[in-house]
């Protein structure tokens, strides 16, 4: 590892570590595994993802999307097994498998496909995550334990309001105020850290009766591999789906952060290597009882703006957190949970895609529909299902628009209208040849299952006097099986009507598909397939209808 800009990397790493501390503690508490689990995850994942990942300035650790899924996994496991101790094995196995799947994603080079997720899907998903984080802070803000389900938060809220702790609410409001107002004084010190320290000290000095984080384990975390190794087949089956969910959301979260880092540093990350690094980090994190995470956008940006340019900054960030764990762990116990709630509320607000929501009535109805559906499903159903359903809806809408575009851009016109385009001249190059019953059908776009039905509709629009129809394929870059069969059906029907069908200028992929499936020569003879329009024109000069 080449070390450059050592001073900038040290300062960037220190600053990122300081910013990461309150977030790691808060996400650890929200996960249901405790503040220490969040800190362990930030240290181990932050270190290993920096070493093995593919983004030089990436800072990794617990994130909002990953913590939401983690908390759901933990609550379901505890409900099934009765206690955290009994459920710990399957929980950690889930985290371990998530890392394994991320490595598999990297090896299979899946990282490059993240860019194909439509913006409305990402916007709805991220806004949903932000809303979930905020909702789950309502009860901690009231000084009460939070329900584990979104719906339960609303159901139990009336009773919660009767038992609220006024001091907890004041501390949450104070925390939020400091986070938003302190940067107006100076941005040299992270406002989240300032709020954490100031409000905690006030709470301690006033000896307020409010819920605290409590004692944390002292020293280095213990290895919990034995809890994972004793898991049976039924538990393995239970862990698979949430593990895939964690791996997928972690991949999206990390690679989006990598893109943000590229925009700041004008570099190019290695997406598949990044997935492998994240996978290694999450696997090892699970072994010591930490919660899984991903590339963290805010911490990465802080690192870059503070001078971080290489992986050294990510390593230093992890070392800073480790030193805090070893030296200041005993003081963490005095941090009020309502302070962490305030910090996480601001995190949730930051995650919400305000631009997407603000412009929801200015974009197309289909994009707005996708965004709302994904947001609602994310909050009230399931994150992975939300993304999956959003992708399906977006794909169907895209296919409909694509088919409409292909329909609108295809023409069936008399060949005379293409005189300026096609050299219809005799041997002397003087006389244009008129073909009153020759028609050209131009395709403009891929022929796939979304446009197959449109192609079949065109058969009924063929002029009865047509003798030859030329299919111009120069703008068809791709054809799938549905498009192939639809094209075959169209040609057969035309041939049944006594029309000679000609293909011109087919691109490589469609031509290979036509040949592999014996479309050529069984349905259309080689003599009616032309590489150029000139070849077709020369053939037409000698054409005589049988």
N, C-alpha and C positions, 0 to 999 in steps of 0.2 A: 504494500500500500504506500503510494507516494504521498509524502506529507508536505503540503504547501500551505502558506498563509497560516502558520501555527497559531499566531496570536488571535486572528479572527475566528479560527475553529475553536479555540479554548473558550473565548468569550461567548460565542454562539452556543456551544454546548452547555456552559454554565447557565446562561439565560434560559435556554430551553428546558433544562433540568428544573430550574426554579418554577417556571410556568407549569411544568408537568406535575409537580408535587400535589397541589390541591386537586387537580383533575384526577390524578391516579387514586387519591384517597376517596374522592367523591364517587367515582365510578366503581371502586371496590365496594363501598357501602351499598350503592344501588344494586349491584350484582347479587347481593345476598350472601356473599362469602366474606365480607368484612374489608375494612380499609387496607389491611396488610396484603390481601390478595391483589388489590389494585396496584399497590406499590411493587409487589413482586413481579407482576406482569409488566409494569413500566420498565423495571430494571433489566429483566432477562430479555424480553422482546426488543426493548430499545437497543440493547447491546448486540444481540445476534443478528437482528435485521440490518443493523448498520454494517456489520462485518460481512454478511453473506448476501445482502440485498443488492438491487441494481439501480438505486437512486442515491447519489452521493450525499445529498443534503437532507434526506428523509429522516424525520424523528418519529419513531414508532412507540406505541403504547396503547393502553385502553382507550377506546373511542366510544362516542355515543351510540352509533349503530350496533357495534359489537356488544356493548354492555346491555343494550335492550334485549338482544337475543340471549345473552348469557343469563340475565335475570330470569327470563322466561324458562330457560333450560333448568336453572336451579330450582325455581318454584315448582315446576312439574315433577322433578325428581324427588323433591322433599315430600310433595303430596303423595307420591307413589310409595315411597319407602318409609315415611313417617318421621324422619329426622335428617339433619344435615350429615351427621356422622355415617348413617346407613346409606345415604345417597351419594356420598362423596366419590366413591369409586366410579360410578356411571357418569357423574358430572365431569370428573377429570378425564375419563376416557373420551367423552365427547370433545373436550378441548384438544386432546391429543390427536384424535382422528381429524379434527378440523385442520390441524397443521399438516397431517399426512396428505389430505386432499389438496391443500394449497401447493404442496410440493408436486403432486401429480399434475395439477393445473399448469405449473411452470414447465414440467418436463414435456407435457403435451402441447406446449406453446399456445395456451388458451388466452394468455394475457392480451394479445393483439385484438381480440374480439370485444373487449370492454368498450371500445370506442363506438360500437354499433348500438349501444343502448340509447334510445331516443331521449332527448332532453326532458319532455314532459314526464317520462317514467322516473328519471333521476330526480327531477324537481319534486314530484309528488312523494317519492320515497324519502328524500332528505327532509322535507317539511314534515312528513309524518313522524319521522324519528325525533325531530325537534319537539313536536307536540307531545309525544310520548314521554320524553325526558321531563318536560315541564309539568305534565299531569302527575307524574310519579313524585314530584317534589312538594305537592300540595300538603300531604300529611306530615312529612318531616318539617315543613314550614310551620305547621300548627303545633309542632312538638310531639307528634304521635307517630307510631309505627305505620308504615305505608302498606296497604293491601298489595297483593302481587299481580292483580289483574286490573286492566283499565276500567272495565265496567264496575268492578267492586269499589274503585275510588269514588265514582259518582254515587253508587248505591249507599256507601257508608259515610259519605260526606256530611249529611245532616247530623248524624250522631257525632261525627268528628268535630263539628263546629261547636257542639255543646261542651266538649272536653278540651278545647284548644288552650294552648299555653301562650299567654300574651307576650312573654319575654322572647319566646322562640320566633314569633312573628316579627317582633322589633329587630331581632338579630338578622333575620333573613332580609328584611327591608334595608337595614344598614349595610349589609354585605353587598347587595345589588347596587345601592347608591354609591358606595366606594368604588366598585368595579367600573361604573360608568362615569363617575365624576373625577376620580383621581388622575386619569390621563390628561385632563385639562390643566393639571398642575405640572406634571412631568410624565414622560413615557419611559424614562430611564429605568424605572422599577416596575415590574409587572403588577398591574392593579389587582389581579386575583390573589397574588401573594400578600399584598398589603392588606386587603380585606380579610384574608384568612388570619393574619397575625393580629391586626388591630381589634377585630371583633372578638376573637378568642381571648385576648388579654382582658378586654372589657368584661367579658362573661366570667372570667376567672376571678378578677378583682372584686366584682360585685357578688360573687358566689351565687349566681343565678341557678335556680332549680330547673334545669333543662337537660334533655338527653344528650349525652356525649358519645364520641367514638369509643372511648374506653381503652383498656389496656391492649397493647399490640404485642405480638411475639417479639422477644428480644433476640438480637443477633441474626445470623443467617438462617434462611428458611430450611426446613428439613425436607428430605427426599420422600415423596409420597408415591413412588412407583409401585409399591406393593399393593396399594389400594386399586391401582389400575390393573395390575397383573392377575388379580383374583376374579376379574369380571367373567361371567359366563356368557353363553350365546344369546340368551334372551336380553340381557343388558346391552350386549353389543348391538343387537337389532334396534333397541330403543335409542341408542346413541347415534345411529347413522344419519337420520334425517336432520336433526339439529346440527350435527357436525358439518354436513354438506351446506346447510344454511349459513353457519358461521364462516365456512371457507369461502363461499360465494360472496357474501357481504363484505368479508375482510378483503377479498381480492378487489372488489369494486372500490371500496374505501381507500385502499392503499394506492391503487393505480391512478385514481382521480387525484390523489394528493401528489403523486409523482408528476402528473401533467402540470399541476400548479407549480411545483418546484421547477420544472423545465421552463415554464414561462418567466419565472423570476431570474433564473440563472443562465438562460439561453443554452441549455445543454439538452441531451437526449438520454432519457433513462432506459434501462433494459428491463422491459416489463416482465418477461418470464423469469429472469434472475431475481427480480424483486419478489415474485410470488414464492420462489424457492426459499429466499431469505426469511420471508414472513412465516412460511410453513415451519422452517427449522425453529424459529423463535417461539412460535405458539406450541410446538411439540414439547420443547424443553420447559417452557413456562408451566405447562400442565403438570409436569413431573414434580414441581416444587409447590403446587397449589395456587399458582397465580391465574388471573383471568386472561383470556385471549384478547388480542388487540389488533391494530392495523396501523398503517401510516396515518399520522395525525396532522391534519392540514394546518391548524393554528400554530402548533408547536414547530412544524416544519418552516412556516413562514417566519416565525420569531427567530429561529435558528439562522435562516438566510439573512434576514435584515440585521442580525447582530454580528454578522461576519462569517458564519459557517459556510464553507465551500467544499469540504470533503467529508468522508466517512468518520474522520477523527472527531468531528463535532458530535455526531450521534453517539460515539463511544463515550465521550466525556460526559454527555448528558446522562447516560446510564450510571457512570461512576459517581456523579454528583448525587443522584438519587440513592445509590448504595451507601454513600457516606452519611446521608441524612438518616437513612434507616438505622445504621449502626450507632450514630451519635445522638440523634434527636428523637428517636422512636418513642422515648418515654414521655415527651412533651405532646406528641400527637394525640395521646389519650384525652387531653383536655379540650380538643376541638369540638364545638357543638355541631350536632347533625344539621341543625337549622342553618348554620354557616355554609356547610357543604351544599345544602339545598339551594341557597342563594346563588352560589357559584354555578351549580348545574342548571339553574333557571336561565342564567345568562348564556350558558353554553347552548341550551336548547333554542333560545332566541337566535343565537348566531347560526345555528344549523338550518333553521327555517329559510327556505328560498324566498325571500321577500320580493325579489325582482319577478320571479315566476308568478307569485300570487298577485302582485300588483298589476301585472299585465294580463291577467287571466281573461278579462273581457275584451282585450285588444288582439289576442291571437285567434287562430281559427277555432271553431267549435270543437273539432275533433281533438285538437291538442289540449284544450281546456277540459274536455271530458276525460281524457286519459289521466291528466294531472289529478283531477278530483277523485277519480276512481282509485288510483294508486294511493293517494293520501288517505282516503277513508279505509281502504283495506289494510294499509300499513298500521294504522292506529287501532283498528277494532278487530282485525282478523289475524293476519300473519305476514311477516315481512317478505319471506320468500314467495309466498303466493301472490302478494301484491305486485312484486316485480315480474313474476311469471305471467300473471293475468294482464298486466300493463303491456308487456312485450307482445303477447298474443293479440291484444286489441290494436296496438300500434301497427303490428305487421298486417293485420286484416285491413286496416284503414289505408296503409301504404299500398297494399295490393289493389284495393279498389281504385285508388287514385292513379296508380300505374296503369291499370287496365283502361281507365277512362282516358288517360293520356295517349296510350297506344291507339285506342279507338279514334281519338280525335286527330291523331297525327298520321293515320293511314288514309290513303286516298285511292279511289278507283276511278281513273280518268282515262279518256281516250288518248292514245299515244300521240296524236297531233299536238297536244298541249306540251309535249316534251321535245318538240323539234329543236329548240335552242339548246337542249341538254344532251341530245343524242345525235350523232352524226349520220342522219338519214340521207346519204348521198350515193350517187351511182359511181361507177368505176372512174369516171372523169372528175368526180368531186364537184359536180355542178348541180345535178337535179335532186331535189328532195323527194323522197318516196313517202306517200301518204298511206297510212294503214287504218282505214275506217273502223275495222272490227278487231283491233288489237288494243288491249287495255293493260295498264300498269297498276299494280297494287304495292304501295310502299309501306313497309313496316318501320316503325321508328321506336325501338326499344326492345327489351328482352321478351321472348315468347315463353311465358311460364303459366302455371295453372290459373293465375289471376286473370289472364286475358284469353284463355282457351275458349270460353263461351262467347266472347266477342267475335272471335274469328269465325265461329260457326254461324253466327248471325249474318255475317257478310255474304254467305252463299246465296241468300235470298235476294241480294241486291245486284247480282250479276246480270248485265244486259243480255237479253235473249239472243241478240245478234253477235255476241262475242265469239271470236274464233280462237284467239290466243290471249292468255292472261300472263303477264310477267310479274313474278314476285321479286321485288327488289329487297335483298337481305343485307345490304351494306351497313345498315344501322341496327342490326340485331347481334349484339355481342354475346348473348347467352340464350340457350334454349333448354328447358327441362323436359322430363318425360311427358308431362301433360301437354306442353306446347307442341312436342313432336307428334303426339297422337292426334291432337286437334288439327295440326297442319295436314297430316295424312288424311284425315276425314274430309277436310275441305277439298284437297286435291282430287280425291276419289270421286266426290260428288260432282266436281267440275268435269272430270273425265267422263263421268256417266252422262253429262249433258253434251258431250262431244267437243269440249273445250280443251285445247292443248295448253298445259301449264308449264311455265319456264321459270327456273330459279336463276337469279343473277347475283353475283358478288357475295356469296355466303362467307361469313367470317369463320375462323378456324374452329372454335368450339361447336357451333351448330353443324358445320360440315363433317366434323369427326363423328358427332352423334348420328347424323343422317347415314353415314357409311357403316358405322358399327351396328346399327339396327337394320341394315339392309334396306333402308328407306330408299336409298340409291343402290341398285337400279330397280328394285322390285316395284316401287310405287311410281317413281319418276326415273326415266332413263337417263344415263350419263349424257346423252346427246342434248338433253334439255337443261343441263346445268352449265352455266357460263361464269367464268372468273371475272369478266369485265362486261360493261354495257356495250362496248364496241363489238365484242365477239357475238353478243346477242343480236346486235344490229346487222352484222354480216350474215348471220343465220336467217334473219327475217327476210333478207333480200331474195333468198332462194326458197323461202318457205311456200309450200303449196298445201292447202287443206285437202286431206284425203276425201 
